[in-house]
Amino acid sequence: MKTGLILNNIGTPKSFDPKDVKVYLDEFLMDPDVIGLPFLLRWLLVKGLITPKRSFSSAEKYKAVWMKEGSPLMVHSQAFAEGVRKTLGDSWIVRLGMRYGQPSLRNSLEDMRKAGVDRVVLAPLFPQFAEATTGSALKETRRLLSDMKWSVPLVLLPEFHKDSGYLETQGQLIEHFSKDADHLLFSFHGLPESQVCRNEGCLDEVRAEGPSPNCRPDCYRAQCLTTAFDLAKGLGLDRSDWSYSFQSRLGPAKWIGPATDDVLKSLGARKIGKLAVACPAFVADCLETLEEIGLGGEEDFLKAGGSSYQLIPCLNAEPGWVREFCRLVGQV
């Protein structure tokens, strides 16, 4: 049996030119799973207010972290895909399929149809579930299959934040880069409060013993906190040795907290000697890790009084991560 494997991530502009960045942001922010407003209001907000200005500022940020081979997310994703392809062998057709931008989900599905696969595995590379990421990718893949009139079986790789292989490889990477750190911060991508379960205790900004037991199993914030507490436990850290936060706030809506920029300033004001920051919601380095946390985060921390700052890289194409991921997809 021949299986098609779509390695899905958010996506990236094809260059840091403001025109290319605007095309990408328009597609991304017009997704109703990202900004949950009626179409007309969303169109006015995105096309009229956000992207005309944000495309220029975002282009400068992309330029600051762009690699000679291209976008960091694309470079690392391609290396990861090649490692997965070699590990799984010829019975798997492995393709990148970004939710926004190129190569698209449609591109990957068309390739797989031509290759005559017997089933398609959609593998969103997001350790924690969110409707704005995994949910959106699944909806779009189903829509495309319907549009293509292709009835191939579709299997979803579920969120893997509790998988022992993911936790082990992530923990090893964090330990390697934080051996001499005085404090460790786990920074997760944020979401508007409206996109998490909001059950009793869900939105408590500081929790000592993990997420609220009242949270739904698919609550993004609860899954992030579970990830942080599991990683800290595996690293043998006391609760006072680490913190968690949520980054990338956008727009006027209230987002889950505590906010990463606020936490960084607070830790700096505490005169933390060396701070190490990991981003366990991302498996590949990208704008949000390299620029927002790597450059902007370091500036916030040092200006507030901190002494030394270490951004821990994402898993990217680490051989151990490639191996554990292939084990995961082999189980679906």
N, C-alpha and C positions, 0 to 999 in steps of 0.2 A: 504493500500500500504506500502511495506517495502522499506526503503531508505538506501542505503549505503553511509556513510560519511567518506571520506578520509581526515584526518588532515595531511596536507603536510608541511614539512619543509625541510631545506637543508640536514640535516643529521649529523652524527658524527661517528668517529672511535669507534670500540667496546672496545678499551682500549687505554691507552697512550703508549703502546709499539710502538717503531718506525716502526716495521713491519706492525702493524695494521693501524698506521697513514699513512704510504705510500700507502697501499691499498686504503684507503679512498681518499687521495689526488689525486692518479692516476685517479680514477673514476670521481672525481669532476672536475679536471682541463682538462680532455680530452673531456669534454662536449663542443661542438662547440659554444653553447650559452654563455659559460663562457670565453673561449679564442677563438676568432673568426679567427683562421688561418686555412689554408688548412691542411688536416689530417697529412701529413708527417711532415710539419713544426711544427705542434702542438705536435706531438708525440716526435720529437727530443727535443723540448723545455721542455716539461713536464717530459718525461722519462729520458732524458739525462742531463738536467740542474736543473730543479726545485725540483722534489721530492727526488732525491738521497740526497740532502743536507737539504731541508726544512723538510723532515720527522723527522729528529733528533731534529732540533730546535723547530718544532711544537710539538713534543712529550713532550719536557720539559715544554712547555707552557700549554699543556693539563694537565700534571701532577700537575702543580701549582694550578689548579682550580678544579681538579677531586673530586667528592663527594664520600663518602663511598658507596652510592647506585649506583654510576656509573657516566657517562657523565652528566654534568649539563643540557644540552639541552634535553637529553633523560629523565632524572628524572622529569624535569618540564613538558615536553610534555606528559609523561605518567599520571602525576597528572591532567593535563588539560583534557586529553582524558577521564579520569575517571569521572571528573566533568561534562563534556559534555554528556557522556553516561547516567549518572544518571538523568540529566536534561531533555534530549530529550525522554527518555523512550524506551520501547521495540520495537517500530516500526522503530527505527533507528539502524543500524549496524555500530558502530563507530570503526574505525581503524586508527592507525598511518601509514603513508606511506611516508617514506623519499625519497627525490630525489636521494640521494647517501647513500650507506650503508644500514643497517638493522634497523627496518623492512622496506622492500622496497615497492615501489608502486605495484610491481607484487604480493608480499605477500598479501597486502590489497585487491587487486582485486580478487585473488584466493579465499580468505575467503568470499568475498561478493558473488561470483558466487555460492559457496557451500551453502551459506545462502539463496539463491534464491531472491536476492533483485530485485525490479522492476526498479530502477534507481540508478545512482551513482552521488553523489555530490562531486566534487573535491574542497577542501577548502585550497588553499595555504595560509599559515599563514604569509603573507607579506602585511602590510598595503598599501604599494605603489607598483605599477606595474613595473616590469622589465622583459625583455626577458630572462635574465639570471636566474630568479627565477620562477615567475609565468608562463612565456612563456615556459620555458624549462620543467616544470612539466606537463603542458598541452600537449605539444608535446609527451612527454614520455608516458603519460597515454593513449593517442590516439593510439600510436604505439603498446602498450601492448594489448589494446583491440583488435586491428586488428590481432596481433599475436595469441591471444587467440581465435580468431573467435567468439567474443562475441559482439553482437549488442545491448547491454543494453544502454538506454539513458544516456548520460553524461552531467551534468550541472556544470558550473564553478561558484564558488563564486567569484565575482569581487573584485578588490582592495577596501579597506574600510577606507582609511585614512580620508575621509570626513564624515564618519558616526558619528552621534551625540553620540551614545553609546560608541564607541571606544574613541572619543575625551574626553568624560566625565570621563570614568574610567582611562584613561591615565593621564588626568589633575589632578584628585584627588590623584593619586599615586605620581605624581611629586610634587604637593603642600604639601603633607604630609612629604616628605623627603627633601624639599628645603625651609622650612619656615624661617630659619635663614641664608639662603645663600645670598651673596652679588651679585652673578651673576649666571645665568643659561645658560648652553651650551647644545644644541641639537646636538648630533653626529649621523649622518646617515651612513649606509654602502655606500661606494663609488662605482663608476663604471668608466670604461674608457670613455673618452669624446665621443668616437665613438658609444657608446651605448645609448646616449641621443639625443634629437632632434636637438640641436645646431642651432636652429633658432635665429634670432636677439635678443640679450639680455639673451639668455638661460644660457650662461657660465659666465655671470658677477659674480664675486666671492662674492661681497657684494651688496645686494639689500635692500633697505629701506622699500619697500612696497610690498613684495611678489614676486612671480616669474614673468618672462617676460610675458606680454599678448600675445606675439608671439609664445609661446611654444605650442606644441601639447598637447591635453588633457592627452595622455598616456605617456608624458615625465616624466621619473623617477625623474629627478632633480627638475622639476616644482612641482611634487607631494610632494616631501620632503619639499620644501620650503613652500608650502601650509600648510602642517602639522605643521611646526614650527610656522608659523604666526598664525594659528588657535589656537594652544595650548597656545601661548603667550597671545593672546587676551582673551582667556578663563580664564587665570591666572591673568589678569589685569596688565600685565607687560608693562612698557615703553620700547621703542626700544633699549634704552641704557642699559637695564637690562639683555639682553640676546643676545646670538650669535648662529650661526649654523655652522656645519662643516661636512666633509665627511672623513671616516676612511677606513682602510684596503687596502691601495694601494698595488698592486702586479704587478711586471714586469716593463718593460721599457716604456710602453705606457703612454701617458698623461691622468691623471684621473681628474674628476671633483673636484672642490675645493670650498672653502678653505679646506686644509688638517687639520684633527683634531689635529695631533701632532704639527703642526705649530701654530694653534690657542691656544692650551693649553700653549705653551711656551710664546706666546704673552700675554695671560691673566696673566700668572705668573709674567712676567716682569712688568706688570702694577700694581703689588702688590695687586691683588684682595685678599680680606681677606678669604672668604670661597666661593669656587666654587662648584656648584652642576651640575652633568652631567647626562642627560637622553639620551636614545638610542631608539627613537620612530620608527625606522625601524625594531626593533626586538620585538616580543611578548614573547619570552622566553630567559632567560639568558643563555649564551653560551660562547665559547672561546672569541669571539669578544667583548662581553660586560665585562665579568669578568676579563679576562687577559689583553686584549689590552687596554681597557678603564679603568677598575678598578685598575689594577696593573701598567701597563706601563704608562697610562695617568696620574695617580697620581704622579708617579716619574717625568715625564716631567714637570708637573705643579709646584711641590714643588721645583725642582732644579732651575727652572727659577725665583723663588722668591715668589710664592704663599704661603699662610699660611695654608689653610685647604681645604680638598677635600672630596666630597661626591658623590659616584656613586649611582644613583637612580636605584633600581631594575626594571626589566621588569615586565610586567603584569603577566607572569607565569600562575598560576592557581588561581588568585584572584577571589573570588566568583562573584564579580560584573562583571568582564570580562567574566567569563564563562556564566553568564546570558545574557549579551549583545551579545556575540557571538552566542549563541543558537537562540536568536531573529533574528540575521542576516541570519543564515542558514535556519531558518524557512520561510524566505521570498523568497527563490529561488526555 
